[in-house]
Amino acid sequence: MKVKLTLTFVAALGLCAGIGCKKTAEHDDLEDYQADLDGPTCMLLPAPNKDLLADQTKITPPEADDAAPTTTAPAAPATPARSGTDAVKAAIAQIAAQPQRLPELFATADAQLVTQILSLSGVASKMDDFKRAAKDKLGLDVPDAVMQAFTGEAFAAGAGGLPIKVQPAEDVNALLQLTDLKFAEAGGNVVVTTSAGGTFKFADTPQGWKVQMDAKQKEFLTVSMEIVQGQMALFQELTDGLNDESITAANFNAKSQQAAEKHVKPAYEKLMKLTMTQATPTTAPAPAPAPAPAPTF
């Protein structure tokens, strides 16, 4: 019995040794266990499968059939383009609330001219001062006909009687009378006709819709402004002469004529020439300007 147990024990040892050798042979590339470096054998675990872990970190996208339905918002309706006329009306309406901004409706090159024209607002008061001085100093009631001669209409009559109304400030201010304006679109521009008979062409610029004056229009307004400035200087000189008594009843007509020819006639003749060059030619040439008659009482 003892012999049999011994043989069994020996056989078991041989089997274990064989299995150990075979296992060692299958893992020749493994390093030896080192007790001082490696942990207890019970803590030695197989290395994780990196590919398996990588698979677990991936989120599988939903199937196409399971995806949430998407909806496309309807396109917003297109805003209709505003016409040039509407844009010009809007620009005029904005300025009309603040008339002092009228030069902003004009191109930069013309805004200064318009500013100067709008500053000529003292003609009426200077005429009143002159008429009052004539009454106080000489006892004269200056009739309207004489006032017209002073302001240059006599010079126009001498140049063929062409009716010209010189009112540059009123012409540009008429742009603000929105309800009285007429609009017409032509060639991408908007032509505005005022109740005073003036026409202004608006063009679409990077600064917005602005009046674009041609050379003739600017020249006409410039000369008109010179006439108004001459009229103001005329009445100022006559009023000063009456007040300092250098103008008397005896020389009133002569002094008035001299002042009118000095201050008003040059600019008025320029205006007449400009007007006749713009008029339709006729078979008979226009008569040369004649001296204006001296105002008499």
Residue, then its C-alpha position, 0 to 999 in steps of 0.5 A: m500500500k505504501v509503495k502504491l502511494t509513493l508511485t502515485f505521488v511520483a507520477a503526479l510530480g512527473l505530470c506537473a513537471g511535464i505540464g510546467c515544461k510545456k507551458t514554459a515552452e509556449h511562453d518562452d518570451l515571458e520574463d521571469y517572475q521577480a518577487d521584489l518587483d512584481g506583485p503577488t501572483c494572485m494579482l497578475l492579470p492578463a493584459p486587456n484587449k486594446d481592440l475590444l476597449a477601443d470598440q467599447t469607446k465608439i458610439t454607434p450612430p443611429e440608423a438612417d431610419d431611426a434618425a429624427p426627421t428634419t424640416t426645412a423652414p420656408a424661405a422668407p418672401a423677397t422684399p420688393a425693391r424700392s423704386g427710385t421715385d420712392a427713395v427720392k420721396a423718402a429722402i425729401a420727406q426726411i429733409a423737409a422736417q428740417p429745412q436747414r438741411l436742404p443742402e444735404l439733398f445735393a451732391t457735395a460739390d453743389a452743397q456749398l452753392v445751395t448753402q450760399i443761396l439759402s443765406l440770401s434771405g434779407v432782400a425783402s427787409k432791405m427793400d422795406d428799409f429803403k422805402r421807409a427811409a425814402k418816406d421819412k427823409l424825402g416824403l416819397d412813396v416809392p411805387d412798385a414799378v420803380m422797385q422793379a426797375f431797381t431790382g433789374e427787371a428794367f434791364a430785362a426789358g431792355a434785353g428783349g423783354l424776356p420774362i425772368k423771375v430771379q428767385p434762387a432761394e425759392d427755386v431750391n426751397a421748392l424741393l421741400q414742397l413734397t405734395d407739389l412735386k412731379f416725379a419721372e424716372a429716366g435712365g436710372n435717374v429721377v427727375v423732379t419738377t417743382s411748382a416753381g418750374g425748376t427741375f432737379k435730377f436725382a442720381d443714386t450715389p454711394q451717399g444716397w439719392k442726391v441732386q446732380m446739377d449740370a453746368k448750366q443749372k449751376e451757372f444759372l443759380t450762381v448768376s441768380m445769386e449774384i443778382v440777389q446779392g447785388q439787390m441787397a447791396l443796392f438797397q443798402e447803399l440807397t438807405d445809407g445815402l438817405n439816412d446820411e442825407s447824401i441822397t436828396a430829392a434833387n439827386f435821388n433819381a440819378k443816385s438810384q440809377q447809378a447804384a442800380e447799374k453798379h450793383v445789379k446790371p452786371a449780374y443781370e446782363k450775365l443772366m440774360k446772355l445765359t438765358m438767350t444761349q439756352a433759348t431756341p434760336t430764331t431767325a431774328p437775333a435778340p436785340a442788344p441790351a439797352p440802358a435801363p431808364a432811370p426811375t422817376f417819380 
